[in-house]
Amino acid sequence: MSILENKKVIIIGDRDGIPGQAIEECVKTIASAEVVFSSTECFV
């Protein structure tokens, strides 16, 4: 059981940290979680 089961997920990654695509790949391992937005931003 995961806290992301049956949830819609918004992902905002960091260019110098963990990119959004990497987080999205982890979330995709949970079959019932849905990624509705994923982006990698540069916070300067």
PDBQT receptor file of N, H, CA, C and O in Angstrom, charges set to zero:
ATOM      1  N   MET A   1       0.841  -1.177   0.000  1.00  0.00    +0.000 N 
ATOM      2  CA  MET A   1       0.000   0.000   0.000  1.00  0.00    +0.000 C 
ATOM      3  C   MET A   1       0.890   1.246   0.000  1.00  0.00    +0.000 C 
ATOM      4  O   MET A   1       1.883   1.313   0.725  1.00  0.00    +0.000 OA
ATOM      5  N   SER A   2       0.523   2.218  -0.814  1.00  0.00    +0.000 N 
ATOM      6  H   SER A   2      -0.283   2.164  -1.403  1.00  0.00    +0.000 HD
ATOM      7  CA  SER A   2       1.306   3.439  -0.964  1.00  0.00    +0.000 C 
ATOM      8  C   SER A   2       0.421   4.655  -0.719  1.00  0.00    +0.000 C 
ATOM      9  O   SER A   2      -0.791   4.605  -0.933  1.00  0.00    +0.000 OA
ATOM     10  N   ILE A   3       1.029   5.739  -0.272  1.00  0.00    +0.000 N 
ATOM     11  H   ILE A   3       2.013   5.780  -0.098  1.00  0.00    +0.000 HD
ATOM     12  CA  ILE A   3       0.247   6.960  -0.057  1.00  0.00    +0.000 C 
ATOM     13  C   ILE A   3      -0.170   7.589  -1.383  1.00  0.00    +0.000 C 
ATOM     14  O   ILE A   3      -1.015   8.484  -1.403  1.00  0.00    +0.000 OA
ATOM     15  N   LEU A   4       0.418   7.128  -2.495  1.00  0.00    +0.000 N 
ATOM     16  H   LEU A   4       1.104   6.401  -2.478  1.00  0.00    +0.000 HD
ATOM     17  CA  LEU A   4       0.074   7.673  -3.808  1.00  0.00    +0.000 C 
ATOM     18  C   LEU A   4      -0.978   6.855  -4.550  1.00  0.00    +0.000 C 
ATOM     19  O   LEU A   4      -1.377   7.230  -5.652  1.00  0.00    +0.000 OA
ATOM     20  N   GLU A   5      -1.432   5.755  -3.977  1.00  0.00    +0.000 N 
ATOM     21  H   GLU A   5      -1.107   5.450  -3.081  1.00  0.00    +0.000 HD
ATOM     22  CA  GLU A   5      -2.437   4.936  -4.650  1.00  0.00    +0.000 C 
ATOM     23  C   GLU A   5      -3.721   5.729  -4.861  1.00  0.00    +0.000 C 
ATOM     24  O   GLU A   5      -4.201   6.415  -3.959  1.00  0.00    +0.000 OA
ATOM     25  N   ASN A   6      -4.272   5.623  -6.079  1.00  0.00    +0.000 N 
ATOM     26  H   ASN A   6      -3.883   5.065  -6.812  1.00  0.00    +0.000 HD
ATOM     27  CA  ASN A   6      -5.515   6.292  -6.467  1.00  0.00    +0.000 C 
ATOM     28  C   ASN A   6      -5.434   7.803  -6.344  1.00  0.00    +0.000 C 
ATOM     29  O   ASN A   6      -6.435   8.453  -6.041  1.00  0.00    +0.000 OA
ATOM     30  N   LYS A   7      -4.251   8.376  -6.577  1.00  0.00    +0.000 N 
ATOM     31  H   LYS A   7      -3.438   7.849  -6.823  1.00  0.00    +0.000 HD
ATOM     32  CA  LYS A   7      -4.056   9.828  -6.487  1.00  0.00    +0.000 C 
ATOM     33  C   LYS A   7      -3.602  10.371  -7.833  1.00  0.00    +0.000 C 
ATOM     34  O   LYS A   7      -3.036   9.648  -8.653  1.00  0.00    +0.000 OA
ATOM     35  N   LYS A   8      -3.859  11.660  -8.046  1.00  0.00    +0.000 N 
ATOM     36  H   LYS A   8      -4.318  12.247  -7.380  1.00  0.00    +0.000 HD
ATOM     37  CA  LYS A   8      -3.313  12.395  -9.178  1.00  0.00    +0.000 C 
ATOM     38  C   LYS A   8      -2.107  13.163  -8.653  1.00  0.00    +0.000 C 
ATOM     39  O   LYS A   8      -2.167  13.769  -7.584  1.00  0.00    +0.000 OA
ATOM     40  N   VAL A   9      -1.003  13.135  -9.414  1.00  0.00    +0.000 N 
ATOM     41  H   VAL A   9      -0.955  12.643 -10.283  1.00  0.00    +0.000 HD
ATOM     42  CA  VAL A   9       0.263  13.654  -8.921  1.00  0.00    +0.000 C 
ATOM     43  C   VAL A   9       0.763  14.783  -9.814  1.00  0.00    +0.000 C 
ATOM     44  O   VAL A   9       0.744  14.673 -11.040  1.00  0.00    +0.000 OA
ATOM     45  N   ILE A  10       1.209  15.870  -9.187  1.00  0.00    +0.000 N 
ATOM     46  H   ILE A  10       1.224  15.960  -8.192  1.00  0.00    +0.000 HD
ATOM     47  CA  ILE A  10       1.878  16.978  -9.865  1.00  0.00    +0.000 C 
ATOM     48  C   ILE A  10       3.331  16.947  -9.419  1.00  0.00    +0.000 C 
ATOM     49  O   ILE A  10       3.617  16.942  -8.222  1.00  0.00    +0.000 OA
ATOM     50  N   ILE A  11       4.255  16.927 -10.383  1.00  0.00    +0.000 N 
ATOM     51  H   ILE A  11       4.024  16.931 -11.356  1.00  0.00    +0.000 HD
ATOM     52  CA  ILE A  11       5.679  16.805 -10.076  1.00  0.00    +0.000 C 
ATOM     53  C   ILE A  11       6.407  18.048 -10.567  1.00  0.00    +0.000 C 
ATOM     54  O   ILE A  11       6.292  18.430 -11.731  1.00  0.00    +0.000 OA
ATOM     55  N   ILE A  12       7.159  18.674  -9.665  1.00  0.00    +0.000 N 
ATOM     56  H   ILE A  12       7.253  18.364  -8.719  1.00  0.00    +0.000 HD
ATOM     57  CA  ILE A  12       8.018  19.797 -10.035  1.00  0.00    +0.000 C 
ATOM     58  C   ILE A  12       9.425  19.444  -9.567  1.00  0.00    +0.000 C 
ATOM     59  O   ILE A  12       9.723  19.465  -8.373  1.00  0.00    +0.000 OA
ATOM     60  N   GLY A  13      10.281  19.120 -10.529  1.00  0.00    +0.000 N 
ATOM     61  H   GLY A  13      10.040  19.103 -11.499  1.00  0.00    +0.000 HD
ATOM     62  CA  GLY A  13      11.661  18.758 -10.214  1.00  0.00    +0.000 C 
ATOM     63  C   GLY A  13      12.559  19.988 -10.291  1.00  0.00    +0.000 C 
ATOM     64  O   GLY A  13      12.141  21.070 -10.705  1.00  0.00    +0.000 OA
ATOM     65  N   ASP A  14      13.795  19.786  -9.881  1.00  0.00    +0.000 N 
ATOM     66  H   ASP A  14      14.134  18.907  -9.545  1.00  0.00    +0.000 HD
ATOM     67  CA  ASP A  14      14.778  20.874  -9.860  1.00  0.00    +0.000 C 
ATOM     68  C   ASP A  14      15.932  20.514 -10.799  1.00  0.00    +0.000 C 
ATOM     69  O   ASP A  14      16.413  19.381 -10.787  1.00  0.00    +0.000 OA
ATOM     70  N   ARG A  15      16.367  21.464 -11.600  1.00  0.00    +0.000 N 
ATOM     71  H   ARG A  15      15.975  22.384 -11.610  1.00  0.00    +0.000 HD
ATOM     72  CA  ARG A  15      17.441  21.222 -12.560  1.00  0.00    +0.000 C 
ATOM     73  C   ARG A  15      18.733  20.796 -11.870  1.00  0.00    +0.000 C 
ATOM     74  O   ARG A  15      19.432  19.917 -12.373  1.00  0.00    +0.000 OA
ATOM     75  N   ASP A  16      19.063  21.395 -10.736  1.00  0.00    +0.000 N 
ATOM     76  H   ASP A  16      18.495  22.109 -10.327  1.00  0.00    +0.000 HD
ATOM     77  CA  ASP A  16      20.300  21.073 -10.020  1.00  0.00    +0.000 C 
ATOM     78  C   ASP A  16      20.098  19.980  -8.977  1.00  0.00    +0.000 C 
ATOM     79  O   ASP A  16      21.058  19.556  -8.333  1.00  0.00    +0.000 OA
ATOM     80  N   GLY A  17      18.878  19.526  -8.805  1.00  0.00    +0.000 N 
ATOM     81  H   GLY A  17      18.099  19.871  -9.329  1.00  0.00    +0.000 HD
ATOM     82  CA  GLY A  17      18.578  18.463  -7.840  1.00  0.00    +0.000 C 
ATOM     83  C   GLY A  17      18.073  17.238  -8.561  1.00  0.00    +0.000 C 
ATOM     84  O   GLY A  17      18.777  16.659  -9.387  1.00  0.00    +0.000 OA
ATOM     85  N   ILE A  18      16.851  16.843  -8.249  1.00  0.00    +0.000 N 
ATOM     86  H   ILE A  18      16.279  17.314  -7.578  1.00  0.00    +0.000 HD
ATOM     87  CA  ILE A  18      16.242  15.674  -8.884  1.00  0.00    +0.000 C 
ATOM     88  C   ILE A  18      15.292  16.160  -9.979  1.00  0.00    +0.000 C 
ATOM     89  O   ILE A  18      14.319  16.852  -9.679  1.00  0.00    +0.000 OA
ATOM     90  N   PRO A  19      15.555  15.813 -11.243  1.00  0.00    +0.000 N 
ATOM     91  CA  PRO A  19      14.688  16.259 -12.327  1.00  0.00    +0.000 C 
ATOM     92  C   PRO A  19      13.303  15.616 -12.265  1.00  0.00    +0.000 C 
ATOM     93  O   PRO A  19      13.140  14.513 -11.744  1.00  0.00    +0.000 OA
ATOM     94  N   GLY A  20      12.326  16.312 -12.797  1.00  0.00    +0.000 N 
ATOM     95  H   GLY A  20      12.458  17.208 -13.220  1.00  0.00    +0.000 HD
ATOM     96  CA  GLY A  20      10.949  15.838 -12.785  1.00  0.00    +0.000 C 
ATOM     97  C   GLY A  20      10.769  14.499 -13.470  1.00  0.00    +0.000 C 
ATOM     98  O   GLY A  20       9.954  13.685 -13.034  1.00  0.00    +0.000 OA
ATOM     99  N   GLN A  21      11.514  14.256 -14.536  1.00  0.00    +0.000 N 
ATOM    100  H   GLN A  21      12.176  14.916 -14.891  1.00  0.00    +0.000 HD
ATOM    101  CA  GLN A  21      11.384  12.987 -15.260  1.00  0.00    +0.000 C 
ATOM    102  C   GLN A  21      11.796  11.810 -14.390  1.00  0.00    +0.000 C 
ATOM    103  O   GLN A  21      11.202  10.736 -14.494  1.00  0.00    +0.000 OA
ATOM    104  N   ALA A  22      12.802  11.985 -13.531  1.00  0.00    +0.000 N 
ATOM    105  H   ALA A  22      13.284  12.858 -13.447  1.00  0.00    +0.000 HD
ATOM    106  CA  ALA A  22      13.242  10.903 -12.650  1.00  0.00    +0.000 C 
ATOM    107  C   ALA A  22      12.165  10.587 -11.614  1.00  0.00    +0.000 C 
ATOM    108  O   ALA A  22      11.900   9.420 -11.324  1.00  0.00    +0.000 OA
ATOM    109  N   ILE A  23      11.552  11.620 -11.063  1.00  0.00    +0.000 N 
ATOM    110  H   ILE A  23      11.768  12.568 -11.298  1.00  0.00    +0.000 HD
ATOM    111  CA  ILE A  23      10.479  11.423 -10.094  1.00  0.00    +0.000 C 
ATOM    112  C   ILE A  23       9.287  10.754 -10.770  1.00  0.00    +0.000 C 
ATOM    113  O   ILE A  23       8.650   9.869 -10.199  1.00  0.00    +0.000 OA
ATOM    114  N   GLU A  24       8.998  11.189 -11.995  1.00  0.00    +0.000 N 
ATOM    115  H   GLU A  24       9.516  11.907 -12.459  1.00  0.00    +0.000 HD
ATOM    116  CA  GLU A  24       7.874  10.614 -12.735  1.00  0.00    +0.000 C 
ATOM    117  C   GLU A  24       8.064   9.121 -12.965  1.00  0.00    +0.000 C 
ATOM    118  O   GLU A  24       7.107   8.356 -12.848  1.00  0.00    +0.000 OA
ATOM    119  N   GLU A  25       9.272   8.696 -13.289  1.00  0.00    +0.000 N 
ATOM    120  H   GLU A  25      10.050   9.317 -13.385  1.00  0.00    +0.000 HD
ATOM    121  CA  GLU A  25       9.532   7.270 -13.496  1.00  0.00    +0.000 C 
ATOM    122  C   GLU A  25       9.288   6.470 -12.219  1.00  0.00    +0.000 C 
ATOM    123  O   GLU A  25       8.812   5.337 -12.275  1.00  0.00    +0.000 OA
ATOM    124  N   CYS A  26       9.612   7.051 -11.080  1.00  0.00    +0.000 N 
ATOM    125  H   CYS A  26       9.999   7.972 -11.034  1.00  0.00    +0.000 HD
ATOM    126  CA  CYS A  26       9.353   6.370  -9.801  1.00  0.00    +0.000 C 
ATOM    127  C   CYS A  26       7.856   6.263  -9.525  1.00  0.00    +0.000 C 
ATOM    128  O   CYS A  26       7.378   5.230  -9.057  1.00  0.00    +0.000 OA
ATOM    129  N   VAL A  27       7.118   7.337  -9.818  1.00  0.00    +0.000 N 
ATOM    130  H   VAL A  27       7.506   8.176 -10.199  1.00  0.00    +0.000 HD
ATOM    131  CA  VAL A  27       5.673   7.339  -9.569  1.00  0.00    +0.000 C 
ATOM    132  C   VAL A  27       4.966   6.360 -10.504  1.00  0.00    +0.000 C 
ATOM    133  O   VAL A  27       3.953   5.770 -10.127  1.00  0.00    +0.000 OA
ATOM    134  N   LYS A  28       5.484   6.180 -11.712  1.00  0.00    +0.000 N 
ATOM    135  H   LYS A  28       6.306   6.659 -12.019  1.00  0.00    +0.000 HD
ATOM    136  CA  LYS A  28       4.862   5.272 -12.678  1.00  0.00    +0.000 C 
ATOM    137  C   LYS A  28       4.887   3.815 -12.212  1.00  0.00    +0.000 C 
ATOM    138  O   LYS A  28       4.155   2.987 -12.755  1.00  0.00    +0.000 OA
ATOM    139  N   THR A  29       5.714   3.489 -11.220  1.00  0.00    +0.000 N 
ATOM    140  H   THR A  29       6.308   4.162 -10.779  1.00  0.00    +0.000 HD
ATOM    141  CA  THR A  29       5.746   2.113 -10.720  1.00  0.00    +0.000 C 
ATOM    142  C   THR A  29       4.506   1.793  -9.895  1.00  0.00    +0.000 C 
ATOM    143  O   THR A  29       4.232   0.626  -9.613  1.00  0.00    +0.000 OA
ATOM    144  N   ILE A  30       3.752   2.827  -9.505  1.00  0.00    +0.000 N 
ATOM    145  H   ILE A  30       3.975   3.775  -9.734  1.00  0.00    +0.000 HD
ATOM    146  CA  ILE A  30       2.498   2.636  -8.780  1.00  0.00    +0.000 C 
ATOM    147  C   ILE A  30       1.380   2.677  -9.817  1.00  0.00    +0.000 C 
ATOM    148  O   ILE A  30       1.089   3.732 -10.380  1.00  0.00    +0.000 OA
ATOM    149  N   ALA A  31       0.762   1.541 -10.064  1.00  0.00    +0.000 N 
ATOM    150  H   ALA A  31       0.999   0.684  -9.606  1.00  0.00    +0.000 HD
ATOM    151  CA  ALA A  31      -0.182   1.399 -11.179  1.00  0.00    +0.000 C 
ATOM    152  C   ALA A  31      -1.369   2.349 -11.086  1.00  0.00    +0.000 C 
ATOM    153  O   ALA A  31      -1.839   2.831 -12.116  1.00  0.00    +0.000 OA
ATOM    154  N   SER A  32      -1.863   2.631  -9.898  1.00  0.00    +0.000 N 
ATOM    155  H   SER A  32      -1.481   2.239  -9.061  1.00  0.00    +0.000 HD
ATOM    156  CA  SER A  32      -3.080   3.432  -9.783  1.00  0.00    +0.000 C 
ATOM    157  C   SER A  32      -2.810   4.934  -9.635  1.00  0.00    +0.000 C 
ATOM    158  O   SER A  32      -3.758   5.718  -9.583  1.00  0.00    +0.000 OA
ATOM    159  N   ALA A  33      -1.548   5.349  -9.565  1.00  0.00    +0.000 N 
ATOM    160  H   ALA A  33      -0.778   4.712  -9.606  1.00  0.00    +0.000 HD
ATOM    161  CA  ALA A  33      -1.228   6.779  -9.480  1.00  0.00    +0.000 C 
ATOM    162  C   ALA A  33      -1.180   7.357 -10.894  1.00  0.00    +0.000 C 
ATOM    163  O   ALA A  33      -0.692   6.711 -11.821  1.00  0.00    +0.000 OA
ATOM    164  N   GLU A  34      -1.692   8.579 -11.050  1.00  0.00    +0.000 N 
ATOM    165  H   GLU A  34      -2.089   9.104 -10.296  1.00  0.00    +0.000 HD
ATOM    166  CA  GLU A  34      -1.739   9.228 -12.358  1.00  0.00    +0.000 C 
ATOM    167  C   GLU A  34      -0.945  10.527 -12.306  1.00  0.00    +0.000 C 
ATOM    168  O   GLU A  34      -1.246  11.404 -11.496  1.00  0.00    +0.000 OA
ATOM    169  N   VAL A  35       0.071  10.658 -13.167  1.00  0.00    +0.000 N 
ATOM    170  H   VAL A  35       0.315   9.946 -13.824  1.00  0.00    +0.000 HD
ATOM    171  CA  VAL A  35       0.846  11.889 -13.262  1.00  0.00    +0.000 C 
ATOM    172  C   VAL A  35       0.097  12.829 -14.196  1.00  0.00    +0.000 C 
ATOM    173  O   VAL A  35      -0.062  12.534 -15.380  1.00  0.00    +0.000 OA
ATOM    174  N   VAL A  36      -0.364  13.961 -13.668  1.00  0.00    +0.000 N 
ATOM    175  H   VAL A  36      -0.234  14.201 -12.706  1.00  0.00    +0.000 HD
ATOM    176  CA  VAL A  36      -1.113  14.909 -14.484  1.00  0.00    +0.000 C 
ATOM    177  C   VAL A  36      -0.238  16.057 -14.976  1.00  0.00    +0.000 C 
ATOM    178  O   VAL A  36      -0.579  16.719 -15.955  1.00  0.00    +0.000 OA
ATOM    179  N   PHE A  37       0.902  16.299 -14.296  1.00  0.00    +0.000 N 
ATOM    180  H   PHE A  37       1.179  15.760 -13.501  1.00  0.00    +0.000 HD
ATOM    181  CA  PHE A  37       1.829  17.338 -14.726  1.00  0.00    +0.000 C 
ATOM    182  C   PHE A  37       3.207  16.992 -14.206  1.00  0.00    +0.000 C 
ATOM    183  O   PHE A  37       3.367  16.611 -13.047  1.00  0.00    +0.000 OA
ATOM    184  N   SER A  38       4.203  17.127 -15.071  1.00  0.00    +0.000 N 
ATOM    185  H   SER A  38       4.073  17.437 -16.013  1.00  0.00    +0.000 HD
ATOM    186  CA  SER A  38       5.593  16.875 -14.672  1.00  0.00    +0.000 C 
ATOM    187  C   SER A  38       6.472  17.898 -15.368  1.00  0.00    +0.000 C 
ATOM    188  O   SER A  38       6.377  18.088 -16.580  1.00  0.00    +0.000 OA
ATOM    189  N   SER A  39       7.331  18.561 -14.593  1.00  0.00    +0.000 N 
ATOM    190  H   SER A  39       7.408  18.407 -13.608  1.00  0.00    +0.000 HD
ATOM    191  CA  SER A  39       8.206  19.580 -15.160  1.00  0.00    +0.000 C 
ATOM    192  C   SER A  39       9.498  19.653 -14.354  1.00  0.00    +0.000 C 
ATOM    193  O   SER A  39       9.533  19.304 -13.174  1.00  0.00    +0.000 OA
ATOM    194  N   THR A  40      10.554  20.111 -15.014  1.00  0.00    +0.000 N 
ATOM    195  H   THR A  40      10.525  20.394 -15.973  1.00  0.00    +0.000 HD
ATOM    196  CA  THR A  40      11.816  20.388 -14.339  1.00  0.00    +0.000 C 
ATOM    197  C   THR A  40      12.076  21.880 -14.476  1.00  0.00    +0.000 C 
ATOM    198  O   THR A  40      12.124  22.409 -15.586  1.00  0.00    +0.000 OA
ATOM    199  N   GLU A  41      12.241  22.542 -13.364  1.00  0.00    +0.000 N 
ATOM    200  H   GLU A  41      12.203  22.112 -12.462  1.00  0.00    +0.000 HD
ATOM    201  CA  GLU A  41      12.418  23.988 -13.347  1.00  0.00    +0.000 C 
ATOM    202  C   GLU A  41      13.800  24.353 -12.841  1.00  0.00    +0.000 C 
ATOM    203  O   GLU A  41      14.461  23.548 -12.185  1.00  0.00    +0.000 OA
ATOM    204  N   CYS A  42      14.234  25.563 -13.144  1.00  0.00    +0.000 N 
ATOM    205  H   CYS A  42      13.697  26.217 -13.677  1.00  0.00    +0.000 HD
ATOM    206  CA  CYS A  42      15.499  26.094 -12.663  1.00  0.00    +0.000 C 
ATOM    207  C   CYS A  42      15.183  27.198 -11.652  1.00  0.00    +0.000 C 
ATOM    208  O   CYS A  42      14.690  28.264 -12.022  1.00  0.00    +0.000 OA
ATOM    209  N   PHE A  43      15.468  26.939 -10.392  1.00  0.00    +0.000 N 
ATOM    210  H   PHE A  43      15.869  26.074 -10.092  1.00  0.00    +0.000 HD
ATOM    211  CA  PHE A  43      15.190  27.898  -9.336  1.00  0.00    +0.000 C 
ATOM    212  C   PHE A  43      16.478  28.669  -9.031  1.00  0.00    +0.000 C 
ATOM    213  O   PHE A  43      17.372  28.168  -8.350  1.00  0.00    +0.000 OA
ATOM    214  N   VAL A  44      16.551  29.885  -9.545  1.00  0.00    +0.000 N 
ATOM    215  H   VAL A  44      15.825  30.292 -10.098  1.00  0.00    +0.000 HD
ATOM    216  CA  VAL A  44      17.751  30.716  -9.339  1.00  0.00    +0.000 C 
ATOM    217  C   VAL A  44      17.390  31.904  -8.488  1.00  0.00    +0.000 C 
ATOM    218  O   VAL A  44      18.250  32.734  -8.192  1.00  0.00    +0.000 OA
TER     219      VAL A  44
